[in-house]
Amino acid sequence: MRLNLIFVFLCHLVWAQPTLIQTLGLDDSHLMELEGHQLTPKTAAAFCAMHAAALNDGIDLQLVSAYRSFERQQYIWEDKYKRYTYEGMSPKEAIQRILEYSTIPGTSRHHWGTDVDITDANAPKQKRVLVPNKFHGNGPFAPLRQWMEKNANRFGFYLVYTKDTDRTGFYYEPWHYTYLPEAKHYQKEYDSRTAFAYFKSVGVAGSEHITLDFWSSYYLNFVKGINSELTEN
């Protein structure tokens, strides 16, 4: 039923190119709700189709995170920045630590509604779920990773931060997938200079230590430090 409802919605959807403010996580009017999370309708439909296929193989795809607004990303960033500097790190050390797994507000792919963090609801309950080693070996989400490696691409989903020694930027995230048929349009629309100008205007904690030169290097090595398959389309 859930999948049928989404396809009915899609039949009435008129495609519109992403806007700049949508790429920055400042507008969620283009999104719909799915299981307490927000996604673009086409991403939601593709996820539901993939979910149904995974269920047939004993995997229950569970959304942990999807759309995340600029404001929410700012909260995550500032919470970590304040905690790390309180623990004695210098501002620059804190920023480098944050950038292991978290993006600067205004640069997250989660701003688009095309990216998801997933686990397996059939796995034993975990206190912390987004931990790389839990997706390998005898980890509870290893079957999920294996299923996604074999099947995700045929539904349009691709791993973003791969375990590739040639890739730069954020650490490996076996839980983070993007719906490429739509994400590629957001990648094309995204403007790094505008994002920097807005970021500096908001007064995010630690932003005084992020210069244009730092931002340009970050954009090249982190924002664009993704699975090479995502840059070939």
C-alpha positions as protocol buffer text, in pm:
chain_id: "A"
residue {
  index: 1
  type: MET
  ca { x: 0 y: 0 z: 0 }
}
residue {
  index: 2
  type: ARG
  ca { x: 278 y: 245 z: 93 }
}
residue {
  index: 3
  type: LEU
  ca { x: 447 y: 194 z: -244 }
}
residue {
  index: 4
  type: ASN
  ca { x: 118 y: 233 z: -433 }
}
residue {
  index: 5
  type: LEU
  ca { x: 47 y: 564 z: -261 }
}
residue {
  index: 6
  type: ILE
  ca { x: 388 y: 700 z: -357 }
}
residue {
  index: 7
  type: PHE
  ca { x: 347 y: 601 z: -721 }
}
residue {
  index: 8
  type: VAL
  ca { x: 5 y: 768 z: -729 }
}
residue {
  index: 9
  type: PHE
  ca { x: 171 y: 1082 z: -594 }
}
residue {
  index: 10
  type: LEU
  ca { x: 442 y: 1061 z: -858 }
}
residue {
  index: 11
  type: CYS
  ca { x: 187 y: 1044 z: -1136 }
}
residue {
  index: 12
  type: HIS
  ca { x: 78 y: 1395 z: -1037 }
}
residue {
  index: 13
  type: LEU
  ca { x: 427 y: 1529 z: -982 }
}
residue {
  index: 14
  type: VAL
  ca { x: 565 y: 1784 z: -1225 }
}
residue {
  index: 15
  type: TRP
  ca { x: 943 y: 1763 z: -1239 }
}
residue {
  index: 16
  type: ALA
  ca { x: 1119 y: 2081 z: -1137 }
}
residue {
  index: 17
  type: GLN
  ca { x: 1490 y: 2145 z: -1129 }
}
residue {
  index: 18
  type: PRO
  ca { x: 1635 y: 2180 z: -777 }
}
residue {
  index: 19
  type: THR
  ca { x: 1673 y: 2537 z: -657 }
}
residue {
  index: 20
  type: LEU
  ca { x: 1986 y: 2677 z: -499 }
}
residue {
  index: 21
  type: ILE
  ca { x: 1821 y: 2716 z: -159 }
}
residue {
  index: 22
  type: GLN
  ca { x: 1715 y: 2351 z: -171 }
}
residue {
  index: 23
  type: THR
  ca { x: 2076 y: 2245 z: -223 }
}
residue {
  index: 24
  type: LEU
  ca { x: 2167 y: 2433 z: 97 }
}
residue {
  index: 25
  type: GLY
  ca { x: 1897 y: 2273 z: 312 }
}
residue {
  index: 26
  type: LEU
  ca { x: 1695 y: 2594 z: 340 }
}
residue {
  index: 27
  type: ASP
  ca { x: 1373 y: 2469 z: 176 }
}
residue {
  index: 28
  type: ASP
  ca { x: 1192 y: 2139 z: 223 }
}
residue {
  index: 29
  type: SER
  ca { x: 877 y: 2218 z: 23 }
}
residue {
  index: 30
  type: HIS
  ca { x: 979 y: 1965 z: -245 }
}
residue {
  index: 31
  type: LEU
  ca { x: 989 y: 1673 z: -1 }
}
residue {
  index: 32
  type: MET
  ca { x: 742 y: 1418 z: 131 }
}
residue {
  index: 33
  type: GLU
  ca { x: 740 y: 1219 z: 454 }
}
residue {
  index: 34
  type: LEU
  ca { x: 829 y: 852 z: 472 }
}
residue {
  index: 35
  type: GLU
  ca { x: 847 y: 670 z: 806 }
}
residue {
  index: 36
  type: GLY
  ca { x: 919 y: 990 z: 997 }
}
residue {
  index: 37
  type: HIS
  ca { x: 1182 y: 1113 z: 751 }
}
residue {
  index: 38
  type: GLN
  ca { x: 1169 y: 1344 z: 451 }
}
residue {
  index: 39
  type: LEU
  ca { x: 1273 y: 1249 z: 99 }
}
residue {
  index: 40
  type: THR
  ca { x: 1203 y: 1366 z: -254 }
}
residue {
  index: 41
  type: PRO
  ca { x: 903 y: 1169 z: -388 }
}
residue {
  index: 42
  type: LYS
  ca { x: 1113 y: 988 z: -650 }
}
residue {
  index: 43
  type: THR
  ca { x: 1376 y: 893 z: -391 }
}
residue {
  index: 44
  type: ALA
  ca { x: 1101 y: 769 z: -159 }
}
residue {
  index: 45
  type: ALA
  ca { x: 946 y: 557 z: -436 }
}
residue {
  index: 46
  type: ALA
  ca { x: 1281 y: 404 z: -528 }
}
residue {
  index: 47
  type: PHE
  ca { x: 1359 y: 335 z: -162 }
}
residue {
  index: 48
  type: CYS
  ca { x: 1023 y: 161 z: -113 }
}
residue {
  index: 49
  type: ALA
  ca { x: 1085 y: -59 z: -417 }
}
residue {
  index: 50
  type: MET
  ca { x: 1428 y: -150 z: -283 }
}
residue {
  index: 51
  type: HIS
  ca { x: 1282 y: -209 z: 63 }
}
residue {
  index: 52
  type: ALA
  ca { x: 1030 y: -456 z: -77 }
}
residue {
  index: 53
  type: ALA
  ca { x: 1301 y: -646 z: -262 }
}
residue {
  index: 54
  type: ALA
  ca { x: 1524 y: -658 z: 46 }
}
residue {
  index: 55
  type: LEU
  ca { x: 1238 y: -792 z: 260 }
}
residue {
  index: 56
  type: ASN
  ca { x: 1213 y: -1091 z: 28 }
}
residue {
  index: 57
  type: ASP
  ca { x: 1573 y: -1168 z: 121 }
}
residue {
  index: 58
  type: GLY
  ca { x: 1526 y: -1118 z: 494 }
}
residue {
  index: 59
  type: ILE
  ca { x: 1664 y: -763 z: 513 }
}
residue {
  index: 60
  type: ASP
  ca { x: 1439 y: -490 z: 658 }
}
residue {
  index: 61
  type: LEU
  ca { x: 1586 y: -160 z: 539 }
}
residue {
  index: 62
  type: GLN
  ca { x: 1544 y: 100 z: 812 }
}
residue {
  index: 63
  type: LEU
  ca { x: 1589 y: 473 z: 762 }
}
residue {
  index: 64
  type: VAL
  ca { x: 1814 y: 625 z: 1026 }
}
residue {
  index: 65
  type: SER
  ca { x: 1854 y: 961 z: 856 }
}
residue {
  index: 66
  type: ALA
  ca { x: 1735 y: 1124 z: 534 }
}
residue {
  index: 67
  type: TYR
  ca { x: 1673 y: 1496 z: 475 }
}
residue {
  index: 68
  type: ARG
  ca { x: 1855 y: 1721 z: 718 }
}
residue {
  index: 69
  type: SER
  ca { x: 1804 y: 2098 z: 716 }
}
residue {
  index: 70
  type: PHE
  ca { x: 2080 y: 2357 z: 737 }
}
residue {
  index: 71
  type: GLU
  ca { x: 1957 y: 2435 z: 1088 }
}
residue {
  index: 72
  type: ARG
  ca { x: 1980 y: 2071 z: 1196 }
}
residue {
  index: 73
  type: GLN
  ca { x: 2329 y: 2037 z: 1046 }
}
residue {
  index: 74
  type: GLN
  ca { x: 2431 y: 2356 z: 1224 }
}
residue {
  index: 75
  type: TYR
  ca { x: 2313 y: 2207 z: 1555 }
}
residue {
  index: 76
  type: ILE
  ca { x: 2519 y: 1888 z: 1493 }
}
residue {
  index: 77
  type: TRP
  ca { x: 2824 y: 2093 z: 1396 }
}
residue {
  index: 78
  type: GLU
  ca { x: 2804 y: 2332 z: 1691 }
}
residue {
  index: 79
  type: ASP
  ca { x: 2737 y: 2056 z: 1942 }
}
residue {
  index: 80
  type: LYS
  ca { x: 3056 y: 1879 z: 1836 }
}
residue {
  index: 81
  type: TYR
  ca { x: 3259 y: 2199 z: 1805 }
}
residue {
  index: 82
  type: LYS
  ca { x: 3168 y: 2317 z: 2156 }
}
residue {
  index: 83
  type: ARG
  ca { x: 3226 y: 1972 z: 2304 }
}
residue {
  index: 84
  type: TYR
  ca { x: 3566 y: 1925 z: 2143 }
}
residue {
  index: 85
  type: THR
  ca { x: 3693 y: 2273 z: 2230 }
}
residue {
  index: 86
  type: TYR
  ca { x: 3565 y: 2230 z: 2587 }
}
residue {
  index: 87
  type: GLU
  ca { x: 3771 y: 1909 z: 2605 }
}
residue {
  index: 88
  type: GLY
  ca { x: 4083 y: 2110 z: 2520 }
}
residue {
  index: 89
  type: MET
  ca { x: 4114 y: 2091 z: 2142 }
}
residue {
  index: 90
  type: SER
  ca { x: 4212 y: 2403 z: 1953 }
}
residue {
  index: 91
  type: PRO
  ca { x: 3946 y: 2538 z: 1712 }
}
residue {
  index: 92
  type: LYS
  ca { x: 4138 y: 2398 z: 1414 }
}
residue {
  index: 93
  type: GLU
  ca { x: 4179 y: 2058 z: 1582 }
}
residue {
  index: 94
  type: ALA
  ca { x: 3807 y: 2051 z: 1663 }
}
residue {
  index: 95
  type: ILE
  ca { x: 3715 y: 2131 z: 1303 }
}
residue {
  index: 96
  type: GLN
  ca { x: 3939 y: 1854 z: 1169 }
}
residue {
  index: 97
  type: ARG
  ca { x: 3786 y: 1607 z: 1416 }
}
residue {
  index: 98
  type: ILE
  ca { x: 3433 y: 1706 z: 1315 }
}
residue {
  index: 99
  type: LEU
  ca { x: 3519 y: 1659 z: 948 }
}
residue {
  index: 100
  type: GLU
  ca { x: 3591 y: 1291 z: 999 }
}
residue {
  index: 101
  type: TYR
  ca { x: 3218 y: 1218 z: 965 }
}
residue {
  index: 102
  type: SER
  ca { x: 3020 y: 1545 z: 973 }
}
residue {
  index: 103
  type: THR
  ca { x: 2987 y: 1814 z: 707 }
}
residue {
  index: 104
  type: ILE
  ca { x: 2999 y: 2190 z: 737 }
}
residue {
  index: 105
  type: PRO
  ca { x: 2639 y: 2324 z: 739 }
}
residue {
  index: 106
  type: GLY
  ca { x: 2531 y: 2406 z: 386 }
}
residue {
  index: 107
  type: THR
  ca { x: 2742 y: 2131 z: 228 }
}
residue {
  index: 108
  type: SER
  ca { x: 2566 y: 1812 z: 339 }
}
residue {
  index: 109
  type: ARG
  ca { x: 2415 y: 1581 z: 78 }
}
residue {
  index: 110
  type: HIS
  ca { x: 2142 y: 1519 z: 335 }
}
residue {
  index: 111
  type: HIS
  ca { x: 2018 y: 1872 z: 259 }
}
residue {
  index: 112
  type: TRP
  ca { x: 1877 y: 1742 z: -70 }
}
residue {
  index: 113
  type: GLY
  ca { x: 1635 y: 1469 z: 33 }
}
residue {
  index: 114
  type: THR
  ca { x: 1811 y: 1222 z: -199 }
}
residue {
  index: 115
  type: ASP
  ca { x: 2046 y: 1061 z: 53 }
}
residue {
  index: 116
  type: VAL
  ca { x: 1976 y: 807 z: 325 }
}
residue {
  index: 117
  type: ASP
  ca { x: 2156 y: 645 z: 616 }
}
residue {
  index: 118
  type: ILE
  ca { x: 2024 y: 292 z: 661 }
}
residue {
  index: 119
  type: THR
  ca { x: 2047 y: -10 z: 889 }
}
residue {
  index: 120
  type: ASP
  ca { x: 1863 y: -343 z: 911 }
}
residue {
  index: 121
  type: ALA
  ca { x: 1562 y: -348 z: 1143 }
}
residue {
  index: 122
  type: ASN
  ca { x: 1592 y: -728 z: 1160 }
}
residue {
  index: 123
  type: ALA
  ca { x: 1937 y: -708 z: 1318 }
}
residue {
  index: 124
  type: PRO
  ca { x: 1979 y: -721 z: 1698 }
}
residue {
  index: 125
  type: LYS
  ca { x: 1922 y: -385 z: 1865 }
}
residue {
  index: 126
  type: GLN
  ca { x: 2231 y: -168 z: 1897 }
}
residue {
  index: 127
  type: LYS
  ca { x: 2310 y: 136 z: 2114 }
}
residue {
  index: 128
  type: ARG
  ca { x: 2524 y: 285 z: 1835 }
}
residue {
  index: 129
  type: VAL
  ca { x: 2438 y: 184 z: 1481 }
}
residue {
  index: 130
  type: LEU
  ca { x: 2644 y: 396 z: 1240 }
}
residue {
  index: 131
  type: VAL
  ca { x: 2977 y: 231 z: 1317 }
}
residue {
  index: 132
  type: PRO
  ca { x: 3177 y: 92 z: 1021 }
}
residue {
  index: 133
  type: ASN
  ca { x: 3288 y: -233 z: 1182 }
}
residue {
  index: 134
  type: LYS
  ca { x: 2925 y: -327 z: 1251 }
}
residue {
  index: 135
  type: PHE
  ca { x: 2879 y: -358 z: 874 }
}
residue {
  index: 136
  type: HIS
  ca { x: 3166 y: -606 z: 831 }
}
residue {
  index: 137
  type: GLY
  ca { x: 3274 y: -949 z: 954 }
}
residue {
  index: 138
  type: ASN
  ca { x: 3027 y: -1081 z: 1208 }
}
residue {
  index: 139
  type: GLY
  ca { x: 2875 y: -737 z: 1262 }
}
residue {
  index: 140
  type: PRO
  ca { x: 2495 y: -711 z: 1287 }
}
residue {
  index: 141
  type: PHE
  ca { x: 2469 y: -512 z: 963 }
}
residue {
  index: 142
  type: ALA
  ca { x: 2711 y: -719 z: 753 }
}
residue {
  index: 143
  type: PRO
  ca { x: 2423 y: -898 z: 573 }
}
residue {
  index: 144
  type: LEU
  ca { x: 2273 y: -557 z: 493 }
}
residue {
  index: 145
  type: ARG
  ca { x: 2601 y: -431 z: 345 }
}
residue {
  index: 146
  type: GLN
  ca { x: 2638 y: -747 z: 137 }
}
residue {
  index: 147
  type: TRP
  ca { x: 2282 y: -718 z: 6 }
}
residue {
  index: 148
  type: MET
  ca { x: 2325 y: -351 z: -81 }
}
residue {
  index: 149
  type: GLU
  ca { x: 2653 y: -417 z: -262 }
}
residue {
  index: 150
  type: LYS
  ca { x: 2474 y: -667 z: -484 }
}
residue {
  index: 151
  type: ASN
  ca { x: 2142 y: -488 z: -534 }
}
residue {
  index: 152
  type: ALA
  ca { x: 2144 y: -115 z: -453 }
}
residue {
  index: 153
  type: ASN
  ca { x: 2262 y: 7 z: -793 }
}
residue {
  index: 154
  type: ARG
  ca { x: 1972 y: -152 z: -981 }
}
residue {
  index: 155
  type: PHE
  ca { x: 1737 y: 69 z: -776 }
}
residue {
  index: 156
  type: GLY
  ca { x: 1947 y: 379 z: -844 }
}
residue {
  index: 157
  type: PHE
  ca { x: 2120 y: 391 z: -505 }
}
residue {
  index: 158
  type: TYR
  ca { x: 2498 y: 426 z: -472 }
}
residue {
  index: 159
  type: LEU
  ca { x: 2732 y: 428 z: -175 }
}
residue {
  index: 160
  type: VAL
  ca { x: 2870 y: 780 z: -131 }
}
residue {
  index: 161
  type: TYR
  ca { x: 3175 y: 750 z: 94 }
}
residue {
  index: 162
  type: THR
  ca { x: 3341 y: 432 z: -25 }
}
residue {
  index: 163
  type: LYS
  ca { x: 3628 y: 238 z: 129 }
}
residue {
  index: 164
  type: ASP
  ca { x: 3865 y: 354 z: -143 }
}
residue {
  index: 165
  type: THR
  ca { x: 4223 y: 457 z: -68 }
}
residue {
  index: 166
  type: ASP
  ca { x: 4216 y: 698 z: -363 }
}
residue {
  index: 167
  type: ARG
  ca { x: 3912 y: 882 z: -227 }
}
residue {
  index: 168
  type: THR
  ca { x: 3971 y: 1191 z: -14 }
}
residue {
  index: 169
  type: GLY
  ca { x: 3762 y: 1357 z: 256 }
}
residue {
  index: 170
  type: PHE
  ca { x: 3515 y: 1198 z: 491 }
}
residue {
  index: 171
  type: TYR
  ca { x: 3573 y: 859 z: 647 }
}
residue {
  index: 172
  type: TYR
  ca { x: 3417 y: 545 z: 501 }
}
residue {
  index: 173
  type: GLU
  ca { x: 3039 y: 524 z: 564 }
}
residue {
  index: 174
  type: PRO
  ca { x: 2888 y: 187 z: 465 }
}
residue {
  index: 175
  type: TRP
  ca { x: 2542 y: 313 z: 566 }
}
residue {
  index: 176
  type: HIS
  ca { x: 2517 y: 626 z: 344 }
}
residue {
  index: 177
  type: TYR
  ca { x: 2351 y: 585 z: 3 }
}
residue {
  index: 178
  type: THR
  ca { x: 2237 y: 840 z: -253 }
}
residue {
  index: 179
  type: TYR
  ca { x: 1964 y: 811 z: -514 }
}
residue {
  index: 180
  type: LEU
  ca { x: 2175 y: 910 z: -813 }
}
residue {
  index: 181
  type: PRO
  ca { x: 1900 y: 978 z: -1070 }
}
residue {
  index: 182
  type: GLU
  ca { x: 1798 y: 1280 z: -861 }
}
residue {
  index: 183
  type: ALA
  ca { x: 2114 y: 1358 z: -664 }
}
residue {
  index: 184
  type: LYS
  ca { x: 2305 y: 1432 z: -985 }
}
residue {
  index: 185
  type: HIS
  ca { x: 2077 y: 1731 z: -1046 }
}
residue {
  index: 186
  type: TYR
  ca { x: 2151 y: 1870 z: -700 }
}
residue {
  index: 187
  type: GLN
  ca { x: 2524 y: 1819 z: -754 }
}
residue {
  index: 188
  type: LYS
  ca { x: 2497 y: 2019 z: -1074 }
}
residue {
  index: 189
  type: GLU
  ca { x: 2295 y: 2302 z: -916 }
}
residue {
  index: 190
  type: TYR
  ca { x: 2511 y: 2333 z: -603 }
}
residue {
  index: 191
  type: ASP
  ca { x: 2724 y: 2648 z: -590 }
}
residue {
  index: 192
  type: SER
  ca { x: 3017 y: 2639 z: -348 }
}
residue {
  index: 193
  type: ARG
  ca { x: 3079 y: 3016 z: -336 }
}
residue {
  index: 194
  type: THR
  ca { x: 2715 y: 3091 z: -254 }
}
residue {
  index: 195
  type: ALA
  ca { x: 2720 y: 2822 z: 14 }
}
residue {
  index: 196
  type: PHE
  ca { x: 3031 y: 2978 z: 167 }
}
residue {
  index: 197
  type: ALA
  ca { x: 2878 y: 3327 z: 167 }
}
residue {
  index: 198
  type: TYR
  ca { x: 2563 y: 3203 z: 340 }
}
residue {
  index: 199
  type: PHE
  ca { x: 2760 y: 2995 z: 591 }
}
residue {
  index: 200
  type: LYS
  ca { x: 2970 y: 3296 z: 691 }
}
residue {
  index: 201
  type: SER
  ca { x: 2662 y: 3519 z: 723 }
}
residue {
  index: 202
  type: VAL
  ca { x: 2487 y: 3292 z: 974 }
}
residue {
  index: 203
  type: GLY
  ca { x: 2754 y: 3299 z: 1244 }
}
residue {
  index: 204
  type: VAL
  ca { x: 2802 y: 2924 z: 1293 }
}
residue {
  index: 205
  type: ALA
  ca { x: 3031 y: 2844 z: 1584 }
}
residue {
  index: 206
  type: GLY
  ca { x: 3389 y: 2816 z: 1460 }
}
residue {
  index: 207
  type: SER
  ca { x: 3312 y: 2982 z: 1127 }
}
residue {
  index: 208
  type: GLU
  ca { x: 3570 y: 3254 z: 1196 }
}
residue {
  index: 209
  type: HIS
  ca { x: 3836 y: 2984 z: 1153 }
}
residue {
  index: 210
  type: ILE
  ca { x: 3706 y: 2877 z: 813 }
}
residue {
  index: 211
  type: THR
  ca { x: 3853 y: 3100 z: 544 }
}
residue {
  index: 212
  type: LEU
  ca { x: 3776 y: 3100 z: 173 }
}
residue {
  index: 213
  type: ASP
  ca { x: 4101 y: 2910 z: 112 }
}
residue {
  index: 214
  type: PHE
  ca { x: 4003 y: 2649 z: 371 }
}
residue {
  index: 215
  type: TRP
  ca { x: 3655 y: 2626 z: 219 }
}
residue {
  index: 216
  type: SER
  ca { x: 3791 y: 2581 z: -134 }
}
residue {
  index: 217
  type: SER
  ca { x: 4018 y: 2297 z: -19 }
}
residue {
  index: 218
  type: TYR
  ca { x: 3734 y: 2141 z: 182 }
}
residue {
  index: 219
  type: TYR
  ca { x: 3501 y: 2158 z: -118 }
}
residue {
  index: 220
  type: LEU
  ca { x: 3755 y: 1987 z: -343 }
}
residue {
  index: 221
  type: ASN
  ca { x: 3863 y: 1716 z: -100 }
}
residue {
  index: 222
  type: PHE
  ca { x: 3549 y: 1654 z: 107 }
}
residue {
  index: 223
  type: VAL
  ca { x: 3236 y: 1763 z: -78 }
}
residue {
  index: 224
  type: LYS
  ca { x: 3375 y: 1622 z: -402 }
}
residue {
  index: 225
  type: GLY
  ca { x: 3556 y: 1335 z: -228 }
}
residue {
  index: 226
  type: ILE
  ca { x: 3287 y: 1084 z: -316 }
}
residue {
  index: 227
  type: ASN
  ca { x: 3241 y: 755 z: -495 }
}
residue {
  index: 228
  type: SER
  ca { x: 3382 y: 807 z: -847 }
}
residue {
  index: 229
  type: GLU
  ca { x: 3066 y: 653 z: -996 }
}
residue {
  index: 230
  type: LEU
  ca { x: 2874 y: 958 z: -874 }
}
residue {
  index: 231
  type: THR
  ca { x: 3091 y: 1200 z: -1068 }
}
residue {
  index: 232
  type: GLU
  ca { x: 3077 y: 1012 z: -1398 }
}
residue {
  index: 233
  type: ASN
  ca { x: 2707 y: 1082 z: -1457 }
}
